[in-house]
Amino acid sequence: MGLELVIFTAAILFGIFIYWRESQANKLYQFFNKIFNSKELQMQPEDKKGFVFKQPLLPRLVYVIGFFLLTGLVIQFLSPFEIFTSYNGISAFASISVGTILGTYLANFVLKSGKVIEEKSDSLGDVVKETIEKGKDIIEDIKNKDTDLEPEKEIEELTEKQGKSARERLKDKGYLK
């Protein structure tokens, strides 16, 4: 269980790294796009889409699992490690696949939130200043509140402002004796 946790954590970091690299440049995806697509269907040079960057879940899942499947098959046939014939190998394969997908979504969240913070940094400063001013006003109101009145006097003042009580109004209408 400890090794799977280490693999899962490393896979999350690997997914973050892959997503970040593809957000910077997507030359490998453009290369495969030029090979597999006709001239009309090829992506534009300014398009940033990659294997995991700006992809929906299913294509991202296919690319990541395909990459790890090919890597696992190469390791299976070129080394003495038997990845796909044991429970631990299959468990590690699942952990690394899910961790990488999770890492790409985590990187997506971090990159998007960083862009939003950069865009709204000026307005955030204004909001913080307004909140501080409102807080100061509330504290001053609390300090300046008249605490000289006793609760009994406050109740008497409220009843005087309201006029007759509900009981008195019902008696006036004849509903109570």
Rosetta blueprint (number, residue, H / E / L):
1 M L
2 G H
3 L H
4 E H
5 L H
6 V H
7 I H
8 F H
9 T H
10 A H
11 A H
12 I H
13 L H
14 F H
15 G H
16 I H
17 F H
18 I H
19 Y H
20 W H
21 R H
22 E H
23 S H
24 Q H
25 A L
26 N L
27 K H
28 L H
29 Y H
30 Q H
31 F H
32 F H
33 N H
34 K H
35 I H
36 F H
37 N L
38 S L
39 K L
40 E L
41 L L
42 Q L
43 M L
44 Q L
45 P L
46 E L
47 D L
48 K L
49 K L
50 G L
51 F L
52 V L
53 F L
54 K L
55 Q L
56 P L
57 L H
58 L H
59 P H
60 R H
61 L H
62 V H
63 Y H
64 V H
65 I H
66 G H
67 F H
68 F H
69 L H
70 L H
71 T H
72 G H
73 L H
74 V H
75 I H
76 Q H
77 F H
78 L H
79 S L
80 P L
81 F L
82 E L
83 I L
84 F L
85 T L
86 S L
87 Y H
88 N H
89 G H
90 I H
91 S H
92 A H
93 F H
94 A H
95 S H
96 I H
97 S H
98 V H
99 G H
100 T H
101 I H
102 L H
103 G H
104 T H
105 Y H
106 L H
107 A H
108 N H
109 F H
110 V H
111 L H
112 K H
113 S H
114 G H
115 K H
116 V H
117 I H
118 E H
119 E H
120 K L
121 S H
122 D H
123 S H
124 L H
125 G H
126 D H
127 V H
128 V H
129 K H
130 E H
131 T H
132 I H
133 E H
134 K H
135 G H
136 K H
137 D H
138 I H
139 I H
140 E H
141 D H
142 I H
143 K H
144 N H
145 K L
146 D L
147 T L
148 D L
149 L L
150 E L
151 P H
152 E H
153 K H
154 E H
155 I H
156 E H
157 E H
158 L H
159 T H
160 E H
161 K H
162 Q H
163 G L
164 K L
165 S L
166 A H
167 R H
168 E H
169 R H
170 L H
171 K H
172 D H
173 K H
174 G L
175 Y L
176 L L
177 K L
